[in-house]
Each structure stands twice: as structure tokens, then as C-alpha cells.
Amino acid sequence: MNNNLKRLIEPGTRLFFFFLVIFAITAYFFEPLLAYIEAGVVVLLFVYSVIANRRRQKKFAEYIESVTYDVETAKNDSLVNFPLPMVAFKLENGSIVWGNRFFFELFGSRTPRFDTRLTDLVPEFKSKWLLEGKQQYPELVEIDDRSYRVFGNIIRGENENSSDFMGMTYWLDVTDYERTKEEYENSRPVVAIIIFDNLDEISRNQSDRVKTELQNMVSDRIDRWCSGMNGIICRYDRDKYLFICEQRDYEVLADEKFSLLESVHEVISPSGVYATVSIGVGRDGSTFEESFGFAKLSTEMALTRGGDQAVVKNRFNFEFFGGRGEEVETRTKVKSRVMANALTELIKVSDQMFIMGHRFADMDCVGSGIGLCCIARKLGCRANIVIDEDNNGAGRLIHLIRGVEEYKDVFISPQEAIMRAERNTLLVVVDTNRPEQVEDQSLLMACNRVAVIDHHRRTSS
């Protein structure tokens, strides 16, 4: 028995025997007979103590052996009858060391097969994740149309040799969960807004009969495009349609690159103008309202990029399809007047206005800034153009403008603009619609009232 265990179960009698011997020796000098009696008692007590200790050690050893046996039996029984498939394999070569019957039943075998490698049963299985300290296999394992999530850990042998390291894995059947998850994701609602974006252009100078025929031909193609999908389509304006379907149907439409964009080109007016549509799709929203909001943003994006394309928005970004044809002019005089009036009102209620273009400003960037500066000053608002005078492509134009007394101080640096920015400052961004391309992003963040005037196609940023 281990010496430490002996010390734990032995009573502390040595000190008592030591004092008894001292008393017997002392008594010998005064009363020898009493000393002999004490010595005899000490010997008897010592013999009894030795016998009692041996009995105690024997009983303790039997108890430890019984407990160890019970624990070992329980451990082995739990491994063999564990309700989940389990397998232990060598990390160096993947050979199976042990597996319970549930594991081998996955492969149609009721008897253990310890003469094979794990990769022979599951070819795509790798053990690198265990060596990286992970406790879960990074992918699902597919076995006979069932999906399994694999968990595991490394078992270290008594020696430090690499051959003594084994992987113990537990295979959890998650087929029902994965199918439910897949069905949920596939059945998520997708909202699409379809706009006949050049209706006015294609029907211009046409008779009412031709206008009706053109509109009906486009509607027919939209209906045919939506047919076969488990969704609903309705027209809620003369040139607008609302289409609601499931995620599984959207994936089919996306794989076809929104073929409606090409099919409506077959509708051509007598004047030679072919029909175009813009499609705005909203998906991945937590509610129908959010998905519909995404669809409206997508539609606006498609129209500002020239139309004749599909734009899809989810919670994170935009996706673009089509847009290869000629851009369709969607800005009317009425719309331009509305935007001009809105900009005028913004300028009138502002204390000052900064005009900023893109980095390395060119001639059209500076030219548009000068035009806006002139408008602002006519409306009584102080205006300045923010530009890096050391890094631009319009140095000659800047020099000419500085020669005009009224505009000699119109150009300022981004740092000066940031220092002067206030709550009621209006920042107008020209010649770009991408935040990462502006002259100074810090100024863009410092101003809470921003207007963008740009002729480029709008991007997702």
C-alpha cells in the first residue's frame, strides 16, 4: 500500500508509546518491579496496535479495491452503453482503437471494426481540429443522408510519444435540427418591387391603344416571370408591381440573373424604344415591414443607377444584377425642380455651407463647387470650397478663381473646415457618392447635415 495512505489510516500512537517507554525507564530507577510491569503493558499495547493496524489496512485495501472495481465497471459500462456514437482513434494515422456499437451502426455494422481507419469510413474527416485545441468539428459530417455534429478531445497516453495520443469523438445526430433550420431559412419572405421604369418614354407620342398594348405586354411578361413561384404578384400603380415570395424562390430568380430584365426588352414601341424594368428586392429582414423597406431602398438604388437592373438588399449590403444596357433617363423637369427647391431651403436655413468633392479634385469637381458657391452666396449664405490645394488636378482653375476678388478666399483646407464646423453647417458633397472617396472623411463625420449632388451611378456605400 502507498506510504501516504498508510499514514492516513494509522492512528498517531507513536508519541504515546514514546512517553510510556520514558515513564518505564524513569520508574526503573525508583521501583524496578513497577518498571517491569509498565514495560510488559507497553509491549502488549504495541503488539495489539500492530495487529489492529494490519486489520485496518486490510479492510481499507479491500474497500479501495471494491470502489476501484465499481468505478472501473461504471466507466466501462458508460463508454460501451453511452447513448451517442463514440470512437477513439490514433491521431497519427487515424486507425480506430475503440468504438461503441452505436458508432459502427452508423455504417450498417453491428460488430466492431478495429482493423480499419476512420477515414475509410468517413473519407472527408480530418483530425487537425483536435490538434488545434478545438472541441467541435468545423463542418457537418454527412452519413447516409443524416447530418452529424462531431465533438471531441485528445486523450493523452502514459508516455509522451506521439503514438500515445488518441482522439475521442462523440457524434451527435442533428439531422432534424438542420432540416428545420433549412426549411426556416428557405421559407423566409422576400419582397420585390418591380417598376416599369421607362413607361413614359416608350409610350411618348403613341396612341392610347398602343400605350395599353405595350403596358399589357410588359405586365404579361412580369406575370409569366412570377408564375411557378409560390408567391403573389399584384400591380398597385400603373407602372409598379409588388411581388412576395419565399427565399427558395428568390434563389431560383437570382440564379437566372433576373431573366425578366432581358425578356421585357422584347417589348419594343413603334418608335424603336424597348421596355425596361427596375427590380428592387428586400430580403433577410426580421419583419415584412423591414423587408419592404429594403425593397424600396433597392428600387431607389436601381433607378439612381440608371434603371434596367435588379438591386437586392439585405441587412448588410447590396447586390447588383443587370444594368448592362443604356441608362434610362428617369429624372424629369418636375423632379429636378423639387430637388432644387429642397436644396434652396437647406441653404437658406444654414449659417454656412461647405462644398467638398473627392480626393485629388479634378476640373468638374472644382467647377461644380464654384457653381454651388455662387448659388449659396446669392442666397445670402457664406460658402467655402474644401480642397487639398497641394494634391489636386485643377490647379490652374483654382489660380484663375483666386484672381476674382469675390472668390479669393473661397478655398479652405479640410482642417480649417473642421475647426469652423457647427451644428447648423451644411456640407454639400459633389462629384462622388462614396464616403471613402471624399476629400476628408473626418469633415463628413463632423457635419450632421449633408447633401450629395453627383452624376455617377450610385453605389452601395
Helices and strands as residue ranges (DSSP letters): H 3-9, H 14-30, H 32-80, E 86-90, E 96-99, H 101-105, H 118-121, H 128-131, E 141-143, E 146-155, G 162-164, E 166-173, H 175-186, E 189-195, H 199-202, H 208-226, E 232-237, E 240-246, H 247-255, H 260-263, G 264-266, E 278-282, H 288-304, E 309-313, E 318-322, H 333-348, E 352-356, H 363-378, E 382-386, H 395-402, G 405-407, E 411-412, H 414-420, E 425-430, G 435-437, H 441-446, E 450-453
